[in-house]
């Protein structure tokens, strides 16, 4: 079953020796429920690129997949190190995530995680998505 949703995304980035960054995005997308997993799909503009994002999640695990101008796969499993990847104009990179919080409730998804690029810790990220059935 697929339905149209309005999406509010808030990403908070905490990096060593830098001020906290908060980015907000509003978008439209679709929510599909299949095999006890939810799939949230939406698009966003980054500079000149249109990025397509799919967030696949349930109560125990999640994966963020992005494509268009860059390719990224970020897997999350609570309190476990997971390996993902990023490919952009600069090359391909291994990413490592360790999720400290992963919550799903009704129309809300949140993941808080440490991110490493190769062997280098780049910061703590928090991604919170609220999605409501779209009103036409």
N, C-alpha and C positions, 0 to 999 in steps of 0.2 A: 504494500500500500504506500503510495507516494502522495504527499501533500505539500502545498506551497507554504513557506514560512517566512516571517520577518526575523532577521537575525541582528542581535547586538553583541558585538565581540569586543572584549576589553583584554588587552595584553599588557602586563606589567613586567618590566625587565629591570633586574637588579644586578649590576655588574660591579666588580671590585673597583674602588676609587672613583666611581662615577655616580652622578645623581640618578635617582630612580626615573625611568622613562615609562610613561603610560600612553598607550595608543588605543584609540577607539575607532570602530568601524561599524557602520550600519549597512546592511545588505539584504537582498532577497535571495531565497534559495529554496531547496526542497529537502524534506525529511522523508526517508524511507526506512521502514522497519522490516528486517529480513533475518531469519534464523536467530532470533533473540538479540540482534544487534541493531543499532540505529546508525543510519548513514545520513549525515548532514552535508549538503553540497551547496557551495556558494562561490561567487566570483568577487575579486577585489582588484583595484588598480594600484600598481606600485610603479611610480614614475611613468614610463611609457608602456609598461607591461600589464597585460591582463592575466592575473593569476587565478587558476581554478583550484579550489580547495575542497577536499573531501575529508571529513572527520568521521571515522568509524569507531563506535564505542559501545560498551556495556558497563556493568558495575565493576568489572575486574580489570579491564584493559581497554586501551584506545590506540588508534593510529591516525596521525595527521599526514595526508598525502597532498602535495601541491604540484601543479604542473603549469606550463606556459611561461616561457622565459627562464624558468628554473625548474628543476625537478627535485623534490624533497620527500623523504619518507622518515617520519619520526614516530617510533613505537613507544608505548608506555605500559608498564606493568608496575603496580604499586610496590615500592621499596626494592625494586630489582633493576639492575643495570641492563639497558637494552641498546642495541646498535642500529643506527639508521644511516642515512646518507643525504648529501646535498650535491647537486651538480648545477653549476651556473657558468657564466662566461669566464670566470677565473679558473675553473676546473672542477674536479670531483673531490669530495671531502667526506671522511667518516665522522658521523656525529654519534655521541653517546648520551643517553638520557637516564636519569634516575628520578622516578616520580615519588614525591613525598606526600602528595594529596591527589586523589582521583575520585571525583564524586559526580553522580548522575542522579537527578531527581526531576521527574516530569519534564519541564521545559528548560532545564538548566544543566550545563556540563561545565566542569572545572577541572583543570589539571595544573599542579604546581610541581616544577621539576628543575633539577640542575642539568645544565647543558654543557657538554665538552665537545670541542672541535679538535679531532685528533687526540692528543694527550693534554691539551690545554683547556682548563675550566674557563668558560666564557661568562657564566653567570647563572642566576636563578630566574626562571621565567614562570609567569602565572598567566594562564589563558582561561578566560571565563566567557562562555557563550550562553546567551539567553535566546531562545527561539520560540516564537508564538505563531500560531496559525495565521496566515496572511488574511487581511481583510481587503477585499477587492474594492 
